[in-house]
Amino acid sequence: MNTENRPHPDKAYKNLDFLNSPTARSIRVQCEFTEPGERFRKLGIKHSVVFFGSARPIPMEQAEKELEALKKDSADPSTLIRAKNVVRLAKYYEATRQLAFELTEWEMKRTNGNPKIFVCTGGGPGIMEAGNRGAHEANGKSIGLGISLPFEQTNNEYIPYDYSFEFHYFFVRKYWFHYISKAMVAFPGGFGTMDELFEVLTLIQTRKSTKHLPILLYGKEYWDDVLNFEKYVEWGVISPEDLKLFRFVDEVQEAKEIIIKELLEHYL
């Protein structure tokens, strides 16, 4: 038999049909555990401050313009209410942007442009964009741990290419959020933000995570509106000391000072 022109069979690790099959799911999961760690090692990334929050907030200037346009067009009351809520939410976009800017600027000055601590977000729009944007405006780099979703755009433009990741598995992405984090700030957000926040709180409460990890909830007005933590205690489903796992902040400067103090005391 003449085998001279016969093509070689694919090696298993080059067989895309196999690698994308249900059978190879565990291999794909392992890749998402392994490749980011190797990239972090090469980039010298060991510490991050994670910003969580909604993908929906937009910059204040844009939100105010949209509201004024709707007012001129005599929009119906429900539309105007939604537009006003967009403006209300936009202040958190700006707070995120400013906090990321100030933390990055502080770190750049502290290390003479060789930072050891990086802002880290979920990579998408809204609060995530604001965090990466603030770091970019401070002439620093930041991390974006994106997730592939059918209804959301790709990672925002403020993340350097090497610092931009895209995950398929939520649980692996959460692992990397937590693994290098040294502080977390949760801004107003929806189901995804609550999911990430409560998972971290559970890890700390159950002592599956024992590292020092300050958690700030930014915007007490919002958090008091959507969650009543004291009721958890009243119903006996958490202990009073569990309320010490996080703290509320309402000002960028306050958040910055707390984070820097904690980083200096425990990690730097």
Buried (B, 14 or more C-beta within 10 A) or exposed (E): EEEEEEEEEEEEEEEEEEBEEEEBEEEBBEBBBEEBBEBBEEBEBBBBBBBBBBBBBBBBEEBBEBBEEBEEEEBEEEEBEEBBEBBBBBBBBBBBBBBBBBBBBBBBEBEEEEBBBBBBBBBBBBBBBBBBBBBBBBEBBBBBBBBEEEEBEBBBEBBBEEBBBBBEBBEBBBBBBBBBBBBBBBBBBEEBBBBBBEBBBEBBBEEEBEEEBBBBBBBEEBBEEEBEBEEBBEEEEBEEEBEEBBBBBEEBEBBBEBBBEBBEEEBB
